Amino acid sequence: MADNPIPEDILKIQKKLATYEKGSRNYKKYTKILAKHVKRFTMKKRVSSHIKTIETVEKISEEKIESKKS
């Protein structure tokens, strides 16, 4: 389960959501909670992806500068 890309908190919410009847008050409540967690998770992934991209671009530009100096 360690290689599972889905966080444990999202899985717990999904399991809890599956126990409720669709359309019930608790179902709607947990749907909103799940949406918030999923949104936060995807934003974290996007930010880390952007950071990796920026680091890669900086690394490539540094290598080009060094190669021009040589």
KEKOLMI-111292 format. One record per atom (N, C-alpha, C): atom name; x, z negated, y. Coordinates in pm, whole numbers, plus 50000, padded with zeros to 5 digits. Atoms other than C-alpha are relative to their C-alpha. Example, Ala and Ser with C-alpha at 12.3 -4.5 7.8 and 13.67 -1.06 7.14 Angstrom:
<recs>
atome / xx / zz / yy
N / 50089 / 50000 / 49881
CA / 51230 / 49220 / 49550
C / 50090 / 50000 / 50120
N / 49918 / 50006 / 49881
CA / 51367 / 49286 / 49894
C / 49923 / 49927 / 50109
</recs>
This chain:
<recs>
atome / xx / zz / yy
N / 50082 / 50000 / 49881
CA / 50000 / 50000 / 50000
C / 50087 / 50000 / 50126
N / 49911 / 50008 / 49885
CA / 50305 / 49967 / 50226
C / 50018 / 50136 / 50067
N / 49982 / 49868 / 49943
CA / 50331 / 50344 / 50274
C / 49871 / 50057 / 50058
N / 50129 / 49956 / 49945
CA / 49967 / 50366 / 50389
C / 50010 / 50008 / 50152
N / 49987 / 49985 / 49855
CA / 49963 / 50507 / 50744
C / 49888 / 49931 / 50080
N / 50112 / 50063 / 49930
CA / 49631 / 50336 / 50828
C / 50026 / 49850 / 50006
N / 49974 / 50144 / 49986
CA / 49674 / 49983 / 50968
C / 49899 / 49915 / 49922
N / 50082 / 50090 / 50081
CA / 49535 / 49690 / 50772
C / 49872 / 49957 / 50073
N / 50119 / 50044 / 49927
CA / 49297 / 49582 / 51051
C / 49889 / 50105 / 49998
N / 50101 / 49893 / 50005
CA / 49123 / 49920 / 51052
C / 49936 / 50005 / 49862
N / 50055 / 49999 / 50135
CA / 49083 / 49909 / 50675
C / 49903 / 49884 / 49978
N / 50089 / 50115 / 50013
CA / 48932 / 49560 / 50693
C / 49866 / 50025 / 50069
N / 50124 / 49971 / 49926
CA / 48680 / 49673 / 50956
C / 49916 / 50102 / 49925
N / 50074 / 49899 / 50075
CA / 48586 / 49978 / 50749
C / 49933 / 49941 / 49877
N / 50060 / 50064 / 50118
CA / 48529 / 49764 / 50438
C / 49880 / 49916 / 50040
N / 50110 / 50083 / 49951
CA / 48313 / 49524 / 50638
C / 49883 / 50088 / 50043
N / 50103 / 49908 / 49953
CA / 48122 / 49814 / 50794
C / 49922 / 50060 / 49883
N / 50064 / 49940 / 50117
CA / 48048 / 49957 / 50449
C / 49896 / 49906 / 49938
N / 50095 / 50095 / 50059
CA / 47858 / 49639 / 50357
C / 49868 / 49994 / 50075
N / 50121 / 50006 / 49920
CA / 47602 / 49679 / 50635
C / 49915 / 50125 / 49984
N / 50093 / 49888 / 50007
CA / 47296 / 49899 / 50635
C / 50014 / 50084 / 50127
N / 49982 / 49911 / 49886
CA / 47330 / 50201 / 50859
C / 49884 / 49982 / 50098
N / 50101 / 50017 / 49896
CA / 47149 / 50151 / 51188
C / 49972 / 49854 / 50034
N / 50024 / 50142 / 49972
CA / 47149 / 49770 / 51171
C / 50083 / 49956 / 50120
N / 49930 / 50052 / 49883
CA / 47270 / 49557 / 51459
C / 50148 / 49979 / 49970
N / 49860 / 50024 / 50037
CA / 47589 / 49452 / 51277
C / 50075 / 50131 / 49975
N / 49937 / 49870 / 50024
CA / 47658 / 49813 / 51175
C / 50044 / 50060 / 50133
N / 49967 / 49945 / 49868
CA / 47647 / 49922 / 51539
C / 50115 / 49923 / 50063
N / 49894 / 50086 / 49945
CA / 47866 / 49627 / 51641
C / 50136 / 50035 / 49939
N / 49873 / 49970 / 50066
CA / 48133 / 49701 / 51382
C / 50045 / 50144 / 50023
N / 49964 / 49862 / 49967
CA / 48120 / 50073 / 51463
C / 50075 / 50003 / 50132
N / 49932 / 50006 / 49871
CA / 48215 / 49993 / 51822
C / 50138 / 49936 / 49988
N / 49871 / 50067 / 50021
CA / 48491 / 49756 / 51709
C / 50098 / 50096 / 49934
N / 49915 / 49904 / 50071
CA / 48626 / 50020 / 51471
C / 50049 / 50110 / 50095
N / 49962 / 49895 / 49905
CA / 48624 / 50283 / 51746
C / 50112 / 49952 / 50093
N / 49896 / 50054 / 49913
CA / 48831 / 50056 / 51971
C / 50134 / 49991 / 49928
N / 49876 / 50013 / 50077
CA / 49086 / 49988 / 51698
C / 50061 / 50137 / 49972
N / 49950 / 49866 / 50030
CA / 49114 / 50355 / 51605
C / 50059 / 50062 / 50127
N / 49951 / 49945 / 49874
CA / 49155 / 50452 / 51971
C / 50136 / 49939 / 50035
N / 49874 / 50066 / 49970
CA / 49431 / 50193 / 52020
C / 50110 / 50050 / 49906
N / 49903 / 49953 / 50099
CA / 49604 / 50307 / 51699
C / 50049 / 50142 / 50033
N / 49960 / 49862 / 49969
CA / 49600 / 50676 / 51798
C / 50081 / 50006 / 50129
N / 49922 / 50002 / 49876
CA / 49725 / 50595 / 52147
C / 50142 / 49952 / 49973
N / 49866 / 50047 / 50035
CA / 50017 / 50399 / 51999
C / 50080 / 50112 / 49934
N / 49932 / 49889 / 50068
CA / 50100 / 50695 / 51776
C / 50040 / 50108 / 50099
N / 49970 / 49897 / 49901
CA / 50081 / 50938 / 52069
C / 50116 / 49958 / 50090
N / 49893 / 50049 / 49913
CA / 50303 / 50722 / 52289
C / 50133 / 50003 / 49927
N / 49874 / 49999 / 50074
CA / 50565 / 50679 / 52018
C / 50047 / 50142 / 49975
N / 49964 / 49860 / 50018
CA / 50556 / 51053 / 51953
C / 50059 / 50058 / 50127
N / 49947 / 49951 / 49873
CA / 50607 / 51127 / 52322
C / 50139 / 49943 / 50027
N / 49869 / 50062 / 49980
CA / 50896 / 50882 / 52337
C / 50105 / 50068 / 49913
N / 49906 / 49931 / 50090
CA / 51061 / 51047 / 52036
C / 50034 / 50139 / 50054
N / 49978 / 49867 / 49945
CA / 51016 / 51388 / 52198
C / 50093 / 49993 / 50120
N / 49915 / 50016 / 49882
CA / 51171 / 51269 / 52525
C / 50143 / 49969 / 49959
N / 49866 / 50035 / 50047
CA / 51465 / 51114 / 52339
C / 50070 / 50122 / 49940
N / 49941 / 49881 / 50060
CA / 51520 / 51436 / 52145
C / 50043 / 50099 / 50107
N / 49966 / 49907 / 49891
CA / 51512 / 51648 / 52462
C / 50123 / 49950 / 50075
N / 49883 / 50056 / 49932
CA / 51758 / 51411 / 52632
C / 50126 / 50018 / 49917
N / 49885 / 49985 / 50089
CA / 51988 / 51424 / 52331
C / 50050 / 50143 / 50002
N / 49962 / 49859 / 49999
CA / 51983 / 51804 / 52328
C / 50064 / 50037 / 50133
N / 49943 / 49969 / 49869
CA / 52048 / 51823 / 52702
C / 50139 / 49939 / 50017
N / 49867 / 50062 / 49995
CA / 52341 / 51579 / 52669
C / 50100 / 50082 / 49918
N / 49911 / 49919 / 50082
CA / 52487 / 51791 / 52390
C / 50037 / 50130 / 50070
N / 49971 / 49876 / 49926
CA / 52458 / 52106 / 52606
C / 50100 / 49973 / 50111
N / 49908 / 50035 / 49892
CA / 52634 / 51931 / 52895
C / 50141 / 49979 / 49944
N / 49870 / 50025 / 50063
CA / 52913 / 51814 / 52665
C / 50064 / 50130 / 49951
N / 49944 / 49874 / 50050
CA / 52953 / 52159 / 52513
C / 50047 / 50089 / 50115
N / 49955 / 49921 / 49885
CA / 52981 / 52318 / 52860
C / 50131 / 49946 / 50056
N / 49877 / 50061 / 49950
CA / 53255 / 52072 / 52955
C / 50119 / 50038 / 49913
N / 49890 / 49970 / 50093
CA / 53459 / 52165 / 52647
C / 50054 / 50138 / 50015
</recs>
